[in-house]
């Protein structure tokens, strides 16, 4: 096992240690399903669609972020003392959150000025800046010698070593803030879509480096082992662009057409958010399916003018209902 595989294996073990089963909450919405023989590919959202998401979406700068999770993440990776006074620990957590949100907004602003409509961050780079700002605080309990070790790693074995440590902090924080678990029937549905309906499977997701690791942690298989075509996977953190940007959907459309001769009208996009998923997918002429299987993550966006009157082609409350759309008998 090489160093990258070994590190990823450690991160997968960490994700599992921070995770527990979470059950979707019924939305009370009625399904709208009919067969469509023209569908040749299904493209999925991840958070709130394939996976239950406790905060409803990937939780980088959401209000669900909290100081306790931030402080616990730092404590678990040795950046602050253990068993600190609760007030000191809370203060460190609050400062960490403030730095986190400030750096994300700063990065977004810089990228918008560069012409990106919906910019995405590399969350590891953001946390690197956060740790640097923590260095400047004069609060008892912060282990400044440990922060110096991070910088020493960068100067001796390169930024890769520093990034590995930062990735652990990110996971410690993110999986405390946003509890995730596979939606019921996920693997069975994917298997039937591939082997039964013989469809091409892809992903367009707002994500971070830990998203594919999360999928492997919960399914015990790398994402390609679930039947996804690696050429049909677009992660926001790699592209530097987030949904609802149409750039991602246009890029997927081009790949489907160039590689497989599949048109957008022959492609079904499945997501839980009317703004981030259904709106841009429809704009590129994809067939659209709203996943309304969990109250926590369903985003109807009725307050948004651009979503008023917007209707998906299909509505499902269970992933296995996709088989009723793609002509595959469950």
Secondary structure, 3 states (H helix, E strand, C coil): CCHHHHHHHHHHHHHHHCCCCCCCCCCCCCCECCCCCCCCEEEECCECCCEEECCCCCCCCCCCCCHHHHHHHHHHCCCECCCCCHHHHHHHHHHHHHHHHHHHHHHHHHHHHCCCCCECCCHHHHHHHHHHHHHHCCCCCECHHHHHHHHHHHHHCCHHHHHHHHHHHHHHHHHHHCCEEECCCHHHHHHHHHHCCCCEEEEEECCCCHHHHHHHHHHCCCHHHHCEEEEEEEEHHHHCECCCCHHHHHHHHHHHHHHHCCCHHHEEEEECEHHHHHHHHHHCCCEEEEECCCCCCCECCCCCHHHCCCCCCEEECCHHHHHHHCCCCC
